[in-house]
Amino acid sequence: MTLIEPTSPAGEAGLSAIRKNPARAVAAFDFDGTLAPIVADPEQARAHPGVVPALARLAPRLAAVVVVTGRPAATAVEYAGFAGAPGLEHLTVLGHYGLERWDAATGELGAPAEHPGVAALRAELPGLLATAPQGVWLEDKGRALAVHTRRAAEPDVALAALDAPLRAAAARHGLAVEPGRMVLELRPPGMDKGVALTAFLRERDAGSVLFAGDDLGDLAAYDAVDALRASAGLDALLVCSAPTTGEPPVRALADRADLIVPGPEGVVALINALADALGA
Ligand SMILES: O=P(O)(O)OC[C@H]1O[C@H](O[C@H]2O[C@H](CO)[C@@H](O)[C@H](O)[C@H]2O)[C@H](O)[C@@H](O)[C@@H]1O
C-alpha cells in the first residue's frame, strides 16, 4: 500500500482532516500533467488509465471530486473518459480555468458568451505567427487560443521570442495571457483556478481540500487554498505532480507543495492510497 506522507505540518493537518471527516472533503485535480501525462501533441493527451478507476473508488467517500482545468470542459471529459463512468456520477469539471462547468449528474455544460477579443485575435494570429519557428502550433480552444512551442526545435527560445508580441496582441483585444508548459494561452480575463476552486468549495461547504496541480496556471488555486487556510481555517493538502518528461518541475509550485508525487502515475497512486485509507 502506498503511504501518503506530507512534508509539512499544514499538509499533515490537511490529510488528517480529510481522513477524519471525508464527507466534508473535496478533492480537486488539474488535468494535463496531473491526471494526463504530458505529450507533444495536446490532441493526443489522455488521462492515465488508472484515473477513472481510482477516482471512482474515492468519489463516493467524499463531498465532491472536481477537475479544474484550462481545457474546455468537454475536452477534459472526453480525454479522461468521465462521461457515464460508474462511481463518477457526481463529478464536476470546471473548464477554461472555471469559465465552463460540466456536471456528470446532469450531463449539462454551462458557459458564458464568448469574449469578442478571441474572435478578433483569431483573425490576427496567423499573420503574427507567420515568422514563428517551425513547430509552433496554434490550439484553437474556442473560448481561448493557445500558442504551443513544445514541438519547435528550441521550445524555450521560441516561447521567449513570442512572449512580447503575444502579450501586446492580447492587450489590444482585452485578453489575459496565461503562461504554461511550453505554451502561452490568450484567454478572457477575470477568472482563474483560484476563483473557480474557492466558489466550488463554498458551494460544497468544504471543511478540507486536496488540490493537485503541475503548472503555472495552478498557482492561483494554491494561492486561493492558502488564503482559505488563513481566513477560514480550511484544512488542505497541496500536491505537486512533478513532470516525468525530464522538464524541471514548476519551482513556485513544488516549493509550496505539501506533497510531491511523480506525475499522473503518482497522482493515481495517491488517489488509491487515500481511497484505501477511507476504507473504499
Ligand atoms: O489546466 P490544465 O489541465 O493543466 O491545462 C493546461 C494546458 O494544457 C495543455 O497543454 C499542456 O499539455 C499538452 C499535452 O500534454 C502539452 O503538449 C503542452 O506542452 C502543455 O502546455 C493544453 O493543450 C492547453 O490547452 C491547456 O491550457
The ligand as an SDF file (V2000), in Angstrom:
LIG
                    3D

 27 28  0  0  0  0  0  0  0  0999 V2000
   -5.0220   23.2410  -16.6950 O   0  0  0  0  0  0  0  0  0  0  0  0
   -4.5090   22.0530  -17.4390 P   0  0  0  0  0  0  0  0  0  0  0  0
   -5.4480   20.9110  -17.4180 O   0  0  0  0  0  0  0  0  0  0  0  0
   -3.1380   21.6320  -16.9640 O   0  0  0  0  0  0  0  0  0  0  0  0
   -4.3550   22.5190  -18.9590 O   0  0  0  0  0  0  0  0  0  0  0  0
   -3.3210   23.4800  -19.2850 C   0  0  0  0  0  0  0  0  0  0  0  0
   -2.9500   23.3740  -20.7460 C   0  0  0  0  0  0  0  0  0  0  0  0
   -2.6550   22.0210  -21.0060 O   0  0  0  0  0  0  0  0  0  0  0  0
   -2.4140   21.6130  -22.3600 C   0  0  0  0  0  0  0  0  0  0  0  0
   -1.0850   21.8990  -22.6810 O   0  0  0  0  0  0  0  0  0  0  0  0
   -0.1510   21.1610  -21.9260 C   0  0  0  0  0  0  0  0  0  0  0  0
   -0.3370   19.7550  -22.1880 O   0  0  0  0  0  0  0  0  0  0  0  0
   -0.0480   19.3750  -23.5530 C   0  0  0  0  0  0  0  0  0  0  0  0
   -0.3940   17.8960  -23.7120 C   0  0  0  0  0  0  0  0  0  0  0  0
    0.3300   17.0920  -22.8200 O   0  0  0  0  0  0  0  0  0  0  0  0
    1.4120   19.6900  -23.8680 C   0  0  0  0  0  0  0  0  0  0  0  0
    1.7160   19.3270  -25.2190 O   0  0  0  0  0  0  0  0  0  0  0  0
    1.6730   21.1840  -23.6590 C   0  0  0  0  0  0  0  0  0  0  0  0
    3.0440   21.4760  -23.8160 O   0  0  0  0  0  0  0  0  0  0  0  0
    1.2380   21.6030  -22.2460 C   0  0  0  0  0  0  0  0  0  0  0  0
    1.3320   23.0090  -22.0870 O   0  0  0  0  0  0  0  0  0  0  0  0
   -3.4360   22.1850  -23.3220 C   0  0  0  0  0  0  0  0  0  0  0  0
   -3.0370   21.9400  -24.6460 O   0  0  0  0  0  0  0  0  0  0  0  0
   -3.7490   23.6220  -23.0770 C   0  0  0  0  0  0  0  0  0  0  0  0
   -4.8710   23.9980  -23.8560 O   0  0  0  0  0  0  0  0  0  0  0  0
   -4.1170   23.8100  -21.6230 C   0  0  0  0  0  0  0  0  0  0  0  0
   -4.3990   25.1640  -21.3880 O   0  0  0  0  0  0  0  0  0  0  0  0
  1  2  2  0
  2  3  1  0
  2  4  1  0
  2  5  1  0
  5  6  1  0
  6  7  1  0
  7  8  1  0
  7 26  1  0
  8  9  1  0
  9 10  1  0
  9 22  1  0
 10 11  1  0
 11 12  1  0
 11 20  1  0
 12 13  1  0
 13 14  1  0
 13 16  1  0
 14 15  1  0
 16 17  1  0
 16 18  1  0
 18 19  1  0
 18 20  1  0
 20 21  1  0
 22 23  1  0
 22 24  1  0
 24 25  1  0
 24 26  1  0
 26 27  1  0
M  END
$$$$
